[in-house]
Amino acid sequence: MPDSFDLIVIGSGPGGYVCAIRAAQLGMTVACVEKRDTLGGTCLNVGCIPSKALLHSSEKFHEAGHGLAAHGVVISGVTLDLTKMQARKAEVVGANTKGVEFLFKKNKITWLRGAGRILGAGRVDVGGIEYAAKHIVIATGSDSSPLPGVEVDEKRIVTSTGALELDAVPGHLVVIGGGVIGLELGSVWKRLGAEVTVVEFLDRLIPGNDGEVAKQFERILTRQGMKFRLSTKVTSAKIEGDGVSLTVESLKKGTTETIAADIVLLAVGRRPHTEGLGLAEAGVVLDARGRVITDANFATNVAGIHAIGDVIAGPMLAHKAEEEGVALAEILAGQHGHVNYNAIPGVIYTWPEVASVGQTEEQLKESGIAYNIGKFPFTANGRARALGMTDGFVKILADKASDRVLGCHIIGPEAGTLIAEVAMAIEFGASSEDIGRICHAHPTLNEVVKEAALAVEDRALHI
């Protein structure tokens, strides 16, 4: 094994492994440091991939028991085999992590097994062995954020990692946090039979998303049986016998009460994983939130040391990290790497899905930007009716003067797929009229995007 490389990437999550692959494609000698037994980081091992596997399986279970009769498919005696469902999830994870390992071999990327520590510019220690590199990339991702008074044991009080591994459906699951992770995993266990209560400090769900979408989302999830305690603070969580006792405080009423739960999921956000990397000793500067400070080219204040993904500013999204990884590799190769942060979509994989790209109404108002709104409901779409999936709408925001698309917010079936069309429109500076003039196949859900674009100038055809 060589002890010197053009590039050493610390972390094999989506940002790290994609950066390594692109750099290898561009002719660099590359090594990637990973302390897990499998590649892929949090996303592939205990995050994006296993959660989506469980989300899909739980949707199948719920549909078999509650949704197929309307289609004339009558099934009785539907039962849950959670062990098999978890085994399928593990198979999906294994296939993905092995896929990354294959890509490393294909692109001649060296896997340095162990924890990485930066000794200084151009020097990395892995398991007591020092390696040299012209460039070092920090791509170590993030960890679940802690909450005072709530001590995680990953058995009764769990993070997303523990919530993916439960061996029985909890009678009552309390989710602390009304964001993406909490609502996705809460949805999984609700479909499988748990009572789910979400406790959120703020007065709304999914902060940062479009306010109108958030209200509709809360209504739909409430209809599905999830319970919400908004404007509520969790002050403590104590394991008592086979359950957990939570003390919560109503921020509006000023009252305190106790909630009994079988399992508590702590999902109040994530924080950059930078501990143990030797950053302070190497002189790498962090910001007040513990993120690595970088310039427009992902360079830190120390020459030759770079950072991407969850450890730097911006949304903590796997695809954002991937784009940064590609851009950085191209910059290091003398090319012009590019990431348009205004065109990065975000998706919540509940049912219905929620997706967004660009700016929200709240952001446009705060910036004083005049805009027009085009909105179209799935209830008026033929394909949505045929699927029996009519909840939600598409909302497009366009500049009042130029008609350039500024943002799009979708709640409805396949929202995560539909948002791609608008992300492309924003990337290339398209107008709502441009989207409206494109011929969309019929009958498809994509027609809702077209109709919302037409609605910006009151031209929607089917409402």
Secondary structure, DSSP 8 states (H G I E B T S, - for coil): --SEEEEEEE--SHHHHHHHHHHHHTT--EEEEE-SSSSSHHHHHHSHHHHHHHHHHHHHHHIIIIISGGGT---------HHHHHHHHHHHHHHHHHHHHHHHHHTT-EEEES-EEEEETTEEEETTEEEEEEEEEE---EEE--BTTB---SSSEE-HHHHTS-SS--SEEEEE--SHHHHHHHHHHHHTT-EEEEE-SSSSSSTTS-HHHHHHHHHHHHHTT-EEE-SEEEEEEEEETTEEEEEEEETTT--EEEEEESEEEE-S-EEE--TTS-HHHHT--B-TTS-B---TTSB-SSTTEEE-GGGSSS---HHHHHHHHHHHHHHHTTS-----GGG--EEE-SSSEEEEEE--HHHHHHHT--EEEEEEEGGG-HHHHHHT----EEEEEEETTT-BEEEEEEEETTHHHHHHHHHHHHHTT-BHHHHHHS---SS-TTHHHHHHHHHTTT--S--
